[in-house]
Amino acid sequence: MRIRPNGLLLLPVLAGLAGCHALDPYAGEGRWRPAGVNEQNLAVMLVHPEERIQGTGGGGAAGTTAAAAIERLRADKVKPLPDSGLARIVTVPNGSSGN
């Protein structure tokens, strides 16, 4: 006995797959979308071979700010995060979750 696939059985599957676009992490409004960045980076490295060894920093990057944050971390003097007003995080003294 041969069972032939029924076209009506495939309809819900196809309809379900049509909604996958809503789950795409790049499809949302205002989100980063890959735009050939790797290819652009490789092209720059072909023109400037020294970029393969050590890249150049961005104009907005401040190394002194990042270095100061690392020094605070090492000295155990990390600045607290600003209060967002959304949720309070409470630490548990013994670290157990109570399971």
N, C-alpha and C positions, 0 to 999 in steps of 0.2 A: 504494500500500500504506500503510495507516494503522497506526501503532504505538500501542497503548494502554498507559498506565502500569500496571504490575503492582503491586498492593498490597504484595506481599512485598518488592519493591525499596525501598519507602519505609520499611519497618519499621526497618532499621538506622539510617537517617537520623533518624527520630523518637526512637529509643533513644539515639542520640548526643546529641541536643539535650536530652534529659531530664537529662543529667549536667551541663549548663551551670550549674546552681545551685551546684555545688561550686566553680566558678571565680569566682563573684561576689565581688568584694572586700568587699562590705558584709555578706555572709552569715555570715562567721566569728564565732565566739564572742568576745565582748569587744571587738568592733570598732565604730567609730563608724558610726552609721546616720543618713542625712539625715532630719530630722524637722521639715520646714517652717521651718527657721531663716531663710531669706530672707523668707518671708512675715511671720514674727514681727518681723524687723528693719524691714521696711517699715511694719508697724503701729506700731512705736515711733516711727519718723520722722514718721508722721502726727500722733501725739499730741504729740510734742516736735519741732517743725520745726528747732530748733537742732542736732539730731542729724544733719541732712543736711549740715551744714557741718563740724562737728567732733564726733566721737563721744566717748564717755566710756570710760575705761580700765577694765579688769577689776580686781576687788579684790585679786587675787593678783599683779598685775603690779608689778614694782619697777623704775621707770625708772632709778634710780641704779645698779642692778646691770647693766642693759643698757648704760648710758652708760659704765660702767667697762670693760666688755668691748670696746666700740668704741675707747676710748682705748688699751687694751692692743694692739689690732689695729693701730692707727695708729702706735704706738710700737714695733712689731715685738717685743712681749713677750707673745705669746699663751701662755696656760697649756697644758701638754700634756694630752691626754685621759687619763683613768684607764686603767690596764692591765686589759683585760677577760679576759685569759688565753685568748682564743679563737684569735687569729691575730696574727702579727707582721707589720707593714707595713715593708718595707725600701725605701728610696728608691734609685734608680739614679742615679749621679752625672751621666751625660750625658743622661739622660732618654729614651734610645732604647729601644724595646721588643725589639730584636734580630731584627726580621723581615727 
